[in-house]
């Protein structure tokens, strides 16, 4: 609990003051990660709570997911992901910490003409860094290339391509995302998105979502989003809310 009180204290500081930097860019709330990196020497936290109905029998809630980021230099950031989940299947319930993921984001290219702004993100899940009922058998790597085009002063097009492993088998799950972002005002942003996952030996699932962000100041942002499954094997729907700040 101490760490959450620390986060609350930092949030209060960010509400009062904002450093003279460009507006914060976060990897949430959409599934599409941004190619932007945390500025050198800054620490960024992105936290969110998700309430998801998987099907008629089960629900999965994340309470919360937290992405911790540190800008090493202009081309590289360190990342750590912690996620606490609560699951219910019929009358059975369980909760705990999922395996912790550590990784990085590295800049590959700046936007130039038809070449998008591009970065690569890579993580590895630590099988034993989890609650007893959520430990993996093996290390679980994942990676994605994240790309973004500027369409106008208010609109952007972003997409991700990558793959991930679940820590139990050698079969990868391929992933894609495609999102259009639109700045309603200097503080209010919006997006709509299509995304999906394609296991090597199973049918792909696809979902659609959308959301809004609100910039309190250059270092503190709120978000709200919701999505639905397009295919039968995708989660029915979800609602998420969260915040991002940096110091």
C-alpha atoms as an extended CHARMM CRD file, in Angstrom:
* protein
*
       247  EXT
         1         1  UNK       CA              0.0000000000        0.0000000000        0.0000000000  PROA      1               0.0000000000
         2         2  UNK       CA              2.8860000000        2.3670000000        0.6550000000  PROA      2               0.0000000000
         3         3  UNK       CA              3.7060000000        2.5800000000       -3.0270000000  PROA      3               0.0000000000
         4         4  UNK       CA              0.1750000000        3.7200000000       -3.8820000000  PROA      4               0.0000000000
         5         5  UNK       CA              0.3380000000        6.4620000000       -1.2490000000  PROA      5               0.0000000000
         6         6  UNK       CA              3.6110000000        7.5320000000       -2.8480000000  PROA      6               0.0000000000
         7         7  UNK       CA              1.9040000000        7.6750000000       -6.2590000000  PROA      7               0.0000000000
         8         8  UNK       CA             -0.9250000000        9.7590000000       -4.7570000000  PROA      8               0.0000000000
         9         9  UNK       CA              1.5700000000       12.2180000000       -3.2730000000  PROA      9               0.0000000000
        10        10  UNK       CA              3.3400000000       12.5620000000       -6.6200000000  PROA      10              0.0000000000
        11        11  UNK       CA              0.0100000000       13.1570000000       -8.3470000000  PROA      11              0.0000000000
        12        12  UNK       CA             -0.7760000000       16.0230000000       -5.9930000000  PROA      12              0.0000000000
        13        13  UNK       CA              2.5930000000       17.5740000000       -6.8120000000  PROA      13              0.0000000000
        14        14  UNK       CA              1.8520000000       17.2820000000      -10.5330000000  PROA      14              0.0000000000
        15        15  UNK       CA             -1.5430000000       18.9270000000      -10.1190000000  PROA      15              0.0000000000
        16        16  UNK       CA              0.1160000000       21.9510000000       -8.5570000000  PROA      16              0.0000000000
        17        17  UNK       CA              3.1230000000       22.3350000000      -10.8250000000  PROA      17              0.0000000000
        18        18  UNK       CA              4.1340000000       21.2880000000      -14.3310000000  PROA      18              0.0000000000
        19        19  UNK       CA              7.6700000000       21.3480000000      -15.6460000000  PROA      19              0.0000000000
        20        20  UNK       CA              8.4860000000       23.2930000000      -18.7920000000  PROA      20              0.0000000000
        21        21  UNK       CA              8.3710000000       20.3100000000      -21.1540000000  PROA      21              0.0000000000
        22        22  UNK       CA              6.2830000000       19.1090000000      -24.0730000000  PROA      22              0.0000000000
        23        23  UNK       CA              2.8810000000       17.5840000000      -23.1410000000  PROA      23              0.0000000000
        24        24  UNK       CA              3.1020000000       14.0590000000      -21.7890000000  PROA      24              0.0000000000
        25        25  UNK       CA              2.6530000000       11.1780000000      -24.2660000000  PROA      25              0.0000000000
        26        26  UNK       CA              1.5480000000        7.8440000000      -22.8360000000  PROA      26              0.0000000000
        27        27  UNK       CA              1.1840000000        4.2660000000      -24.0570000000  PROA      27              0.0000000000
        28        28  UNK       CA             -2.3480000000        4.1450000000      -22.6400000000  PROA      28              0.0000000000
        29        29  UNK       CA             -5.3020000000        4.0690000000      -22.8950000000  PROA      29              0.0000000000
        30        30  UNK       CA             -5.3570000000        2.4430000000      -26.3440000000  PROA      30              0.0000000000
        31        31  UNK       CA             -3.7200000000       -0.8630000000      -27.2570000000  PROA      31              0.0000000000
        32        32  UNK       CA             -1.4120000000        0.9800000000      -29.6690000000  PROA      32              0.0000000000
        33        33  UNK       CA              1.8550000000        1.9970000000      -28.0230000000  PROA      33              0.0000000000
        34        34  UNK       CA              3.3370000000        5.3720000000      -28.9430000000  PROA      34              0.0000000000
        35        35  UNK       CA              6.8150000000        5.6500000000      -30.5210000000  PROA      35              0.0000000000
        36        36  UNK       CA              7.4750000000        8.6720000000      -28.2550000000  PROA      36              0.0000000000
        37        37  UNK       CA              9.9450000000        8.1470000000      -25.4020000000  PROA      37              0.0000000000
        38        38  UNK       CA              9.9990000000        9.5960000000      -21.8950000000  PROA      38              0.0000000000
        39        39  UNK       CA             12.2770000000       12.6710000000      -21.8890000000  PROA      39              0.0000000000
        40        40  UNK       CA             15.8190000000       12.0870000000      -20.6540000000  PROA      40              0.0000000000
        41        41  UNK       CA             16.0680000000       11.9670000000      -16.8630000000  PROA      41              0.0000000000
        42        42  UNK       CA             12.3050000000       11.8760000000      -16.2840000000  PROA      42              0.0000000000
        43        43  UNK       CA             10.2800000000        9.1830000000      -14.5320000000  PROA      43              0.0000000000
        44        44  UNK       CA              6.7860000000        8.3670000000      -15.8490000000  PROA      44              0.0000000000
        45        45  UNK       CA              3.9800000000        6.2840000000      -14.3730000000  PROA      45              0.0000000000
        46        46  UNK       CA              0.9450000000        5.0820000000      -16.3430000000  PROA      46              0.0000000000
        47        47  UNK       CA             -1.7300000000        3.3740000000      -14.2500000000  PROA      47              0.0000000000
        48        48  UNK       CA             -5.1370000000        2.0170000000      -15.2090000000  PROA      48              0.0000000000
        49        49  UNK       CA             -8.0830000000        0.0050000000      -13.9510000000  PROA      49              0.0000000000
        50        50  UNK       CA             -9.8730000000       -2.2950000000      -16.4100000000  PROA      50              0.0000000000
        51        51  UNK       CA            -13.2040000000       -4.0650000000      -15.9340000000  PROA      51              0.0000000000
        52        52  UNK       CA            -13.6240000000       -6.7460000000      -18.5980000000  PROA      52              0.0000000000
        53        53  UNK       CA            -16.4060000000       -9.2350000000      -19.3010000000  PROA      53              0.0000000000
        54        54  UNK       CA            -14.7830000000      -12.1400000000      -21.1150000000  PROA      54              0.0000000000
        55        55  UNK       CA            -17.9860000000      -14.0900000000      -21.8100000000  PROA      55              0.0000000000
        56        56  UNK       CA            -21.2110000000      -15.0920000000      -20.0560000000  PROA      56              0.0000000000
        57        57  UNK       CA            -19.2760000000      -17.0670000000      -17.4490000000  PROA      57              0.0000000000
        58        58  UNK       CA            -16.1770000000      -15.0430000000      -16.6060000000  PROA      58              0.0000000000
        59        59  UNK       CA            -14.8110000000      -11.5850000000      -15.8100000000  PROA      59              0.0000000000
        60        60  UNK       CA            -11.2610000000      -10.2770000000      -15.5140000000  PROA      60              0.0000000000
        61        61  UNK       CA            -10.4640000000       -7.0040000000      -13.7560000000  PROA      61              0.0000000000
        62        62  UNK       CA             -7.0500000000       -5.3560000000      -13.4460000000  PROA      62              0.0000000000
        63        63  UNK       CA             -6.6930000000       -3.3610000000      -10.2400000000  PROA      63              0.0000000000
        64        64  UNK       CA             -4.3910000000       -1.8260000000      -11.4460000000  PROA      64              0.0000000000
        65        65  UNK       CA             -1.9680000000       -2.2190000000      -14.3230000000  PROA      65              0.0000000000
        66        66  UNK       CA              1.0310000000        0.0740000000      -13.8720000000  PROA      66              0.0000000000
        67        67  UNK       CA              3.7090000000        0.8590000000      -16.4550000000  PROA      67              0.0000000000
        68        68  UNK       CA              6.8340000000        2.4020000000      -14.9080000000  PROA      68              0.0000000000
        69        69  UNK       CA              9.1630000000        4.2210000000      -17.3510000000  PROA      69              0.0000000000
        70        70  UNK       CA             12.4590000000        6.0760000000      -17.1100000000  PROA      70              0.0000000000
        71        71  UNK       CA             14.1100000000        8.1000000000      -19.8760000000  PROA      71              0.0000000000
        72        72  UNK       CA             17.7700000000        7.0860000000      -20.0550000000  PROA      72              0.0000000000
        73        73  UNK       CA             18.5290000000        9.3550000000      -23.0290000000  PROA      73              0.0000000000
        74        74  UNK       CA             16.8080000000       10.7550000000      -26.1070000000  PROA      74              0.0000000000
        75        75  UNK       CA             16.7830000000        7.3220000000      -27.7830000000  PROA      75              0.0000000000
        76        76  UNK       CA             16.1710000000        4.8340000000      -24.9830000000  PROA      76              0.0000000000
        77        77  UNK       CA             13.8240000000        4.2640000000      -22.0460000000  PROA      77              0.0000000000
        78        78  UNK       CA             13.6380000000        1.5380000000      -19.4070000000  PROA      78              0.0000000000
        79        79  UNK       CA             10.2540000000       -0.0450000000      -18.6320000000  PROA      79              0.0000000000
        80        80  UNK       CA              8.6590000000       -2.2080000000      -15.9350000000  PROA      80              0.0000000000
        81        81  UNK       CA              5.0820000000       -3.5230000000      -15.9090000000  PROA      81              0.0000000000
        82        82  UNK       CA              3.1750000000       -4.6760000000      -12.8220000000  PROA      82              0.0000000000
        83        83  UNK       CA             -0.3910000000       -5.9560000000      -13.0260000000  PROA      83              0.0000000000
        84        84  UNK       CA             -2.7310000000       -7.0900000000      -10.2790000000  PROA      84              0.0000000000
        85        85  UNK       CA             -5.7980000000       -9.0220000000      -11.4560000000  PROA      85              0.0000000000
        86        86  UNK       CA             -9.0570000000      -10.2540000000      -10.0030000000  PROA      86              0.0000000000
        87        87  UNK       CA            -10.7960000000      -13.0570000000      -11.9210000000  PROA      87              0.0000000000
        88        88  UNK       CA            -14.1730000000      -14.7020000000      -11.5470000000  PROA      88              0.0000000000
        89        89  UNK       CA            -15.3430000000      -17.8350000000      -13.4080000000  PROA      89              0.0000000000
        90        90  UNK       CA            -18.8460000000      -18.8800000000      -12.3130000000  PROA      90              0.0000000000
        91        91  UNK       CA            -18.5440000000      -18.9380000000       -8.5000000000  PROA      91              0.0000000000
        92        92  UNK       CA            -14.7690000000      -19.4100000000       -8.4350000000  PROA      92              0.0000000000
        93        93  UNK       CA            -12.6080000000      -16.3740000000       -7.7150000000  PROA      93              0.0000000000
        94        94  UNK       CA             -8.8930000000      -15.7430000000       -7.6190000000  PROA      94              0.0000000000
        95        95  UNK       CA             -6.6190000000      -12.7360000000       -7.5680000000  PROA      95              0.0000000000
        96        96  UNK       CA             -2.9310000000      -11.9280000000       -7.5080000000  PROA      96              0.0000000000
        97        97  UNK       CA              0.0460000000      -10.3290000000       -9.1720000000  PROA      97              0.0000000000
        98        98  UNK       CA              0.7990000000      -11.4410000000      -12.7390000000  PROA      98              0.0000000000
        99        99  UNK       CA              4.4700000000      -11.9890000000      -13.7280000000  PROA      99              0.0000000000
       100       100  UNK       CA              6.4080000000       -8.7310000000      -13.7180000000  PROA      100             0.0000000000
       101       101  UNK       CA              7.6880000000       -7.6010000000      -17.1290000000  PROA      101             0.0000000000
       102       102  UNK       CA             10.9360000000       -5.6750000000      -17.6240000000  PROA      102             0.0000000000
       103       103  UNK       CA             12.0610000000       -4.1510000000      -20.8910000000  PROA      103             0.0000000000
       104       104  UNK       CA             12.8650000000       -1.1110000000      -22.9640000000  PROA      104             0.0000000000
       105       105  UNK       CA             11.7460000000        1.1690000000      -25.7830000000  PROA      105             0.0000000000
       106       106  UNK       CA             14.3140000000        2.3640000000      -28.3450000000  PROA      106             0.0000000000
       107       107  UNK       CA             13.9120000000        4.9620000000      -31.0720000000  PROA      107             0.0000000000
       108       108  UNK       CA             14.5330000000        3.6520000000      -34.6050000000  PROA      108             0.0000000000
       109       109  UNK       CA             13.5110000000        6.5030000000      -36.9160000000  PROA      109             0.0000000000
       110       110  UNK       CA             12.0320000000        9.9850000000      -36.9480000000  PROA      110             0.0000000000
       111       111  UNK       CA              9.0850000000       10.7480000000      -39.2280000000  PROA      111             0.0000000000
       112       112  UNK       CA             10.1720000000       11.8470000000      -42.6910000000  PROA      112             0.0000000000
       113       113  UNK       CA              7.8080000000       11.8230000000      -45.6340000000  PROA      113             0.0000000000
       114       114  UNK       CA              6.1670000000        8.4260000000      -45.9110000000  PROA      114             0.0000000000
       115       115  UNK       CA              8.5630000000        6.9750000000      -43.2960000000  PROA      115             0.0000000000
       116       116  UNK       CA              6.7180000000        6.8860000000      -39.9540000000  PROA      116             0.0000000000
       117       117  UNK       CA              8.1420000000        7.7840000000      -36.5770000000  PROA      117             0.0000000000
       118       118  UNK       CA              9.2360000000        4.3450000000      -35.3910000000  PROA      118             0.0000000000
       119       119  UNK       CA             10.3940000000        2.7110000000      -32.1570000000  PROA      119             0.0000000000
       120       120  UNK       CA             10.7410000000       -0.8490000000      -30.9150000000  PROA      120             0.0000000000
       121       121  UNK       CA              9.4320000000       -2.0950000000      -27.5680000000  PROA      121             0.0000000000
       122       122  UNK       CA             10.6240000000       -5.3470000000      -26.0010000000  PROA      122             0.0000000000
       123       123  UNK       CA              9.8140000000       -6.9530000000      -22.6490000000  PROA      123             0.0000000000
       124       124  UNK       CA             10.3960000000      -10.2350000000      -20.9150000000  PROA      124             0.0000000000
       125       125  UNK       CA              8.1000000000      -11.6850000000      -18.2710000000  PROA      125             0.0000000000
       126       126  UNK       CA              9.8250000000      -13.0170000000      -15.1630000000  PROA      126             0.0000000000
       127       127  UNK       CA              8.1450000000      -16.3590000000      -14.3450000000  PROA      127             0.0000000000
       128       128  UNK       CA              8.7630000000      -16.3140000000      -10.5940000000  PROA      128             0.0000000000
       129       129  UNK       CA              8.0730000000      -12.6120000000      -10.0030000000  PROA      129             0.0000000000
       130       130  UNK       CA              4.3530000000      -13.2180000000       -9.4750000000  PROA      130             0.0000000000
       131       131  UNK       CA              1.7970000000      -14.5120000000       -7.0110000000  PROA      131             0.0000000000
       132       132  UNK       CA              1.9440000000      -18.2930000000       -6.5180000000  PROA      132             0.0000000000
       133       133  UNK       CA             -1.2060000000      -18.9370000000       -8.5910000000  PROA      133             0.0000000000
       134       134  UNK       CA              0.0520000000      -16.8550000000      -11.5310000000  PROA      134             0.0000000000
       135       135  UNK       CA              3.6530000000      -17.9820000000      -11.9670000000  PROA      135             0.0000000000
       136       136  UNK       CA              4.7640000000      -19.0290000000      -15.4750000000  PROA      136             0.0000000000
       137       137  UNK       CA              6.8600000000      -22.0600000000      -16.3530000000  PROA      137             0.0000000000
       138       138  UNK       CA              9.2270000000      -20.1290000000      -18.6240000000  PROA      138             0.0000000000
       139       139  UNK       CA             10.3600000000      -16.5980000000      -19.4000000000  PROA      139             0.0000000000
       140       140  UNK       CA              7.7780000000      -14.8400000000      -21.5750000000  PROA      140             0.0000000000
       141       141  UNK       CA              9.2570000000      -12.4880000000      -24.2110000000  PROA      141             0.0000000000
       142       142  UNK       CA              7.2800000000       -9.9980000000      -26.2690000000  PROA      142             0.0000000000
       143       143  UNK       CA              8.1330000000       -7.3320000000      -28.8110000000  PROA      143             0.0000000000
       144       144  UNK       CA              6.4170000000       -4.8750000000      -31.1290000000  PROA      144             0.0000000000
       145       145  UNK       CA              7.3410000000       -2.2470000000      -33.6800000000  PROA      145             0.0000000000
       146       146  UNK       CA              5.4120000000        0.9700000000      -33.0100000000  PROA      146             0.0000000000
       147       147  UNK       CA              4.8380000000        3.4890000000      -35.8100000000  PROA      147             0.0000000000
       148       148  UNK       CA              3.0840000000        6.8290000000      -36.2120000000  PROA      148             0.0000000000
       149       149  UNK       CA              2.2070000000        9.1770000000      -39.0990000000  PROA      149             0.0000000000
       150       150  UNK       CA              1.1630000000       12.8030000000      -38.6480000000  PROA      150             0.0000000000
       151       151  UNK       CA             -1.8490000000       13.3930000000      -40.9180000000  PROA      151             0.0000000000
       152       152  UNK       CA             -2.5710000000       16.9750000000      -39.8390000000  PROA      152             0.0000000000
       153       153  UNK       CA             -2.1500000000       19.2880000000      -36.8580000000  PROA      153             0.0000000000
       154       154  UNK       CA             -5.0320000000       17.4970000000      -35.1320000000  PROA      154             0.0000000000
       155       155  UNK       CA             -4.9470000000       13.9580000000      -36.5270000000  PROA      155             0.0000000000
       156       156  UNK       CA             -2.4800000000       11.0670000000      -36.4610000000  PROA      156             0.0000000000
       157       157  UNK       CA             -2.4020000000        7.4500000000      -37.6450000000  PROA      157             0.0000000000
       158       158  UNK       CA             -0.5700000000        4.8750000000      -35.5300000000  PROA      158             0.0000000000
       159       159  UNK       CA             -0.0580000000        1.1280000000      -35.7390000000  PROA      159             0.0000000000
       160       160  UNK       CA              1.8470000000       -1.6880000000      -34.0230000000  PROA      160             0.0000000000
       161       161  UNK       CA              3.0260000000       -5.0920000000      -35.2260000000  PROA      161             0.0000000000
       162       162  UNK       CA              4.5870000000       -7.7100000000      -32.9870000000  PROA      162             0.0000000000
       163       163  UNK       CA              4.4280000000      -11.0360000000      -31.1820000000  PROA      163             0.0000000000
       164       164  UNK       CA              4.2950000000      -12.3540000000      -27.6330000000  PROA      164             0.0000000000
       165       165  UNK       CA              4.7140000000      -15.6360000000      -25.7650000000  PROA      165             0.0000000000
       166       166  UNK       CA              2.6520000000      -16.7210000000      -22.7540000000  PROA      166             0.0000000000
       167       167  UNK       CA              5.3890000000      -18.3960000000      -20.6870000000  PROA      167             0.0000000000
       168       168  UNK       CA              3.8580000000      -21.8730000000      -21.0070000000  PROA      168             0.0000000000
       169       169  UNK       CA              4.4610000000      -22.8800000000      -24.6360000000  PROA      169             0.0000000000
       170       170  UNK       CA              6.8390000000      -22.0780000000      -27.4820000000  PROA      170             0.0000000000
       171       171  UNK       CA              3.9930000000      -20.9650000000      -29.7510000000  PROA      171             0.0000000000
       172       172  UNK       CA              3.8400000000      -17.2040000000      -30.3800000000  PROA      172             0.0000000000
       173       173  UNK       CA              0.7550000000      -15.0290000000      -30.5680000000  PROA      173             0.0000000000
       174       174  UNK       CA              1.0350000000      -12.3740000000      -33.2610000000  PROA      174             0.0000000000
       175       175  UNK       CA             -0.5870000000       -9.0040000000      -32.6630000000  PROA      175             0.0000000000
       176       176  UNK       CA             -1.5870000000       -5.8890000000      -34.5650000000  PROA      176             0.0000000000
       177       177  UNK       CA             -3.1500000000       -2.5330000000      -33.7080000000  PROA      177             0.0000000000
       178       178  UNK       CA             -4.3840000000        0.3450000000      -35.8530000000  PROA      178             0.0000000000
       179       179  UNK       CA             -5.6070000000        3.6180000000      -34.3620000000  PROA      179             0.0000000000
       180       180  UNK       CA             -6.5540000000        7.1220000000      -35.4560000000  PROA      180             0.0000000000
       181       181  UNK       CA             -6.0550000000        9.8830000000      -32.9140000000  PROA      181             0.0000000000
       182       182  UNK       CA             -7.7960000000       13.2620000000      -33.0450000000  PROA      182             0.0000000000
       183       183  UNK       CA             -7.1210000000       16.3380000000      -30.8890000000  PROA      183             0.0000000000
       184       184  UNK       CA            -10.4850000000       17.8870000000      -30.0340000000  PROA      184             0.0000000000
       185       185  UNK       CA             -8.7300000000       20.7500000000      -28.2360000000  PROA      185             0.0000000000
       186       186  UNK       CA             -5.3540000000       21.4920000000      -26.6600000000  PROA      186             0.0000000000
       187       187  UNK       CA             -6.3420000000       19.4380000000      -23.6070000000  PROA      187             0.0000000000
       188       188  UNK       CA             -8.9020000000       16.9340000000      -24.9000000000  PROA      188             0.0000000000
       189       189  UNK       CA             -7.8810000000       14.0680000000      -27.1920000000  PROA      189             0.0000000000
       190       190  UNK       CA             -9.7570000000       11.1100000000      -28.6760000000  PROA      190             0.0000000000
       191       191  UNK       CA             -9.1240000000        7.9200000000      -30.6290000000  PROA      191             0.0000000000
       192       192  UNK       CA            -10.7750000000        4.9370000000      -32.2900000000  PROA      192             0.0000000000
       193       193  UNK       CA             -8.9120000000        1.6710000000      -32.7720000000  PROA      193             0.0000000000
       194       194  UNK       CA             -8.9570000000       -1.8030000000      -34.2640000000  PROA      194             0.0000000000
       195       195  UNK       CA             -6.7250000000       -4.4800000000      -32.7510000000  PROA      195             0.0000000000
       196       196  UNK       CA             -6.3240000000       -8.2320000000      -32.6380000000  PROA      196             0.0000000000
       197       197  UNK       CA             -4.3180000000      -11.2700000000      -31.5960000000  PROA      197             0.0000000000
       198       198  UNK       CA             -3.5050000000      -14.3070000000      -33.7430000000  PROA      198             0.0000000000
       199       199  UNK       CA             -2.1860000000      -17.4010000000      -31.9020000000  PROA      199             0.0000000000
       200       200  UNK       CA             -0.0210000000      -19.6360000000      -34.0690000000  PROA      200             0.0000000000
       201       201  UNK       CA             -2.3910000000      -22.5980000000      -33.9150000000  PROA      201             0.0000000000
       202       202  UNK       CA             -5.7250000000      -20.9730000000      -33.0720000000  PROA      202             0.0000000000
       203       203  UNK       CA             -8.2360000000      -18.6280000000      -34.6570000000  PROA      203             0.0000000000
       204       204  UNK       CA             -7.4310000000      -14.9160000000      -34.4690000000  PROA      204             0.0000000000
       205       205  UNK       CA             -9.6310000000      -12.6060000000      -32.4050000000  PROA      205             0.0000000000
       206       206  UNK       CA            -10.3830000000       -8.9670000000      -33.1970000000  PROA      206             0.0000000000
       207       207  UNK       CA            -11.7560000000       -6.0600000000      -31.1340000000  PROA      207             0.0000000000
       208       208  UNK       CA            -12.7090000000       -2.4080000000      -31.5410000000  PROA      208             0.0000000000
       209       209  UNK       CA            -12.3360000000        0.3460000000      -28.9740000000  PROA      209             0.0000000000
       210       210  UNK       CA            -12.2450000000        4.0890000000      -28.4500000000  PROA      210             0.0000000000
       211       211  UNK       CA            -11.5610000000        6.6120000000      -25.7610000000  PROA      211             0.0000000000
       212       212  UNK       CA            -10.6560000000       10.1010000000      -24.6360000000  PROA      212             0.0000000000
       213       213  UNK       CA             -7.7670000000       11.7100000000      -22.7730000000  PROA      213             0.0000000000
       214       214  UNK       CA             -7.7020000000       14.9310000000      -20.7870000000  PROA      214             0.0000000000
       215       215  UNK       CA             -4.4730000000       16.8500000000      -20.1470000000  PROA      215             0.0000000000
       216       216  UNK       CA             -4.5430000000       18.4070000000      -16.6720000000  PROA      216             0.0000000000
       217       217  UNK       CA             -1.1270000000       19.9300000000      -17.3190000000  PROA      217             0.0000000000
       218       218  UNK       CA              1.9220000000       18.9990000000      -19.3980000000  PROA      218             0.0000000000
       219       219  UNK       CA              2.9080000000       16.2870000000      -16.9040000000  PROA      219             0.0000000000
       220       220  UNK       CA             -0.4480000000       14.8210000000      -15.8700000000  PROA      220             0.0000000000
       221       221  UNK       CA             -3.1760000000       13.2160000000      -17.9900000000  PROA      221             0.0000000000
       222       222  UNK       CA             -6.4450000000       11.3530000000      -17.3360000000  PROA      222             0.0000000000
       223       223  UNK       CA             -8.0370000000        8.7830000000      -19.6560000000  PROA      223             0.0000000000
       224       224  UNK       CA            -11.2590000000        6.8530000000      -20.1880000000  PROA      224             0.0000000000
       225       225  UNK       CA            -11.8430000000        4.1120000000      -22.7720000000  PROA      225             0.0000000000
       226       226  UNK       CA            -14.1120000000        1.2200000000      -23.7090000000  PROA      226             0.0000000000
       227       227  UNK       CA            -14.0660000000       -1.6120000000      -26.2310000000  PROA      227             0.0000000000
       228       228  UNK       CA            -16.0870000000       -4.5090000000      -27.6320000000  PROA      228             0.0000000000
       229       229  UNK       CA            -15.2040000000       -7.8240000000      -29.2430000000  PROA      229             0.0000000000
       230       230  UNK       CA            -15.8160000000       -8.1380000000      -32.9660000000  PROA      230             0.0000000000
       231       231  UNK       CA            -15.2550000000      -11.8890000000      -33.2440000000  PROA      231             0.0000000000
       232       232  UNK       CA            -16.9140000000      -14.5230000000      -31.0600000000  PROA      232             0.0000000000
       233       233  UNK       CA            -13.6240000000      -15.5490000000      -29.4450000000  PROA      233             0.0000000000
       234       234  UNK       CA            -12.7190000000      -12.0050000000      -28.3420000000  PROA      234             0.0000000000
       235       235  UNK       CA            -13.6880000000      -10.6200000000      -24.9040000000  PROA      235             0.0000000000
       236       236  UNK       CA            -17.2910000000       -9.3240000000      -24.8990000000  PROA      236             0.0000000000
       237       237  UNK       CA            -16.4830000000       -5.8030000000      -23.7210000000  PROA      237             0.0000000000
       238       238  UNK       CA            -14.4220000000       -3.7420000000      -21.3040000000  PROA      238             0.0000000000
       239       239  UNK       CA            -14.2840000000       -0.3300000000      -19.6560000000  PROA      239             0.0000000000
       240       240  UNK       CA            -11.0370000000        1.2590000000      -18.4400000000  PROA      240             0.0000000000
       241       241  UNK       CA             -9.9870000000        4.4330000000      -16.6740000000  PROA      241             0.0000000000
       242       242  UNK       CA             -6.5570000000        5.6380000000      -15.6900000000  PROA      242             0.0000000000
       243       243  UNK       CA             -3.9820000000        8.3620000000      -15.3480000000  PROA      243             0.0000000000
       244       244  UNK       CA             -0.4100000000        9.0970000000      -16.3900000000  PROA      244             0.0000000000
       245       245  UNK       CA              2.1080000000       11.4710000000      -14.8440000000  PROA      245             0.0000000000
       246       246  UNK       CA              5.8340000000       12.1850000000      -14.9450000000  PROA      246             0.0000000000
       247       247  UNK       CA              8.3950000000       13.9050000000      -12.7430000000  PROA      247             0.0000000000
